[in-house]
Each structure stands twice: as structure tokens, then as C-alpha cells.
Amino acid sequence: MARKTTLQRAQQHKTLVTRDQPKSPISEQYRTLRTNLQFSSVDHELSTMVVTSTTQSEGKSLTAANLAIAFAQQGKKVMLVDADMRRPTSHYTFRISNTFGLSNLLVGDHTLEQLVHDVNVDNLDVLTCGPIPPNPSELLASNRMRELIGIAKQNYDLVIFDTPPVLAVTDPQILANETDGVLLVVRSKKTEKDAAKRAKELLDQANANLLGAVLNDKDTKDSNYLYYYG
């Protein structure tokens, strides 16, 4: 992982800075992350990706949401999927309903077209988690999930899956094996090095294409930063 750029972090919890302040320096840094991800997948088209973390509260969901908006602002048709069917957050972040979502789709209750939300960002749709199921891992490993990925790839330029932490459950490994790449989010002064190494090992075991890692909350001159390692 040789390449490194700084990416300043939004200060407020759940701030969609790329939507609300698109001309801000922070938004520009999310666009830098977008560009680096495109460079990291130059030999293979990046049409599906997983954003995950090692443990909870490392900023993966906020990173996934802002990154999805950054790609949409580039003109790509993007869908953000809340695949964290244990602690979903996208409906809070975008202030949309979570009555129905991914879990309903995977049990065959609805179609994708019926469930995606228009979140007032051009080119971006969001698929929330829906009711929390008793068997998330089994649903994510199902044939219906693979069918969803195939359908989504036909309708969107990029599909971003926000998944649970790698060390908590097997869900990220399941999706990592079915997608084009994985972005791992870790947090300064919180994530232990051994935990980060173990997360990478688990992703390697799943034959994941690790696109890079984001180091969140790195203090530099009294400011908070994210570092991207490609």
C-alpha cells in the first residue's frame, strides 16, 4: 500500500458534507478518495464495492454515504445499499423510511424498483436495510443476493454495499467474494493494529480485492483527518 493522500473528515456526526457543502475542502477530499479508488481499479472496472471496518464506530457508514454521493456527482448512476442488517444506519443518515428494504427484497416480498429511495441527490438511489432479519448471513449468501447484484450492475454504474465490521460477523466476507473490491475503514487511536491485520487476513481468505484502507480520525495540527492507503 504505497499511495497516501490526506482526506479531512466532516466534523458533525452523520454529516453528508458532499451533498450539503459540495464546494468545501472536505468534499474535495472525498473526491480525491474517489479518484484514488478509480486508479486502484484501473485494470478492472469497479462496478460493485464493499465498505467495511474492523469493529464498530470507525466511520464506515459515513464514509460509504459521502463516497456514494461523490461518485454520483461525477455523473455515475450509483446505488448505496445498507447491507448492515444488524445495525443499519442509512435511513437515519438520509432521513428516509426503513419500513421496507434489502431484507424484504431478499425474501422475495418486493422488487428493487419498489424499494429504492430517491434521496434528492442526482444519480443516487439508496436501498435501506428494511426489517432486521434473524438470519442476515444466510440472506447475504443466498442466490437472491447474487441475483440482486446482477440486476443492480445492469441498472447502475456503481453499487456500494455498507456492511457490518469484518471482525464482528462473516457478512463482509460473503459480499467481498461477490464484489469487485473492498474499502476498509479503521480509526486512529481506536483500532488495534492486530485487529486491522486480522481483518485483512479474513478479507484475503474470502478472496477479496482490497482496494485500500482509510485511517479515520487521525489528529494533525488539532484537526481531524482521514488517510487513504491504496
Secondary structure, 3 states (H helix, E strand, C coil): CCCEEEEECCCCCCCCHHHHCCCCHHHHHHHHHHHHHHHHCCCCCCCEEEEEECCCCCCHHHHHHHHHHHHHHCCCCEEEEECCCCCCCHHHHHCCCCCCCHHHHHCCCCCHHHHCEECCCCCEEEECCCCCCCCHHHHHCCHHHHHHHHHHHHHCCEEEEECCCCCCCCHHHHHHCCCCEEEEEEECCCCCHHHHHHHHHHHHHCCCCEEEEEEEEEEECCEEEEEEEC
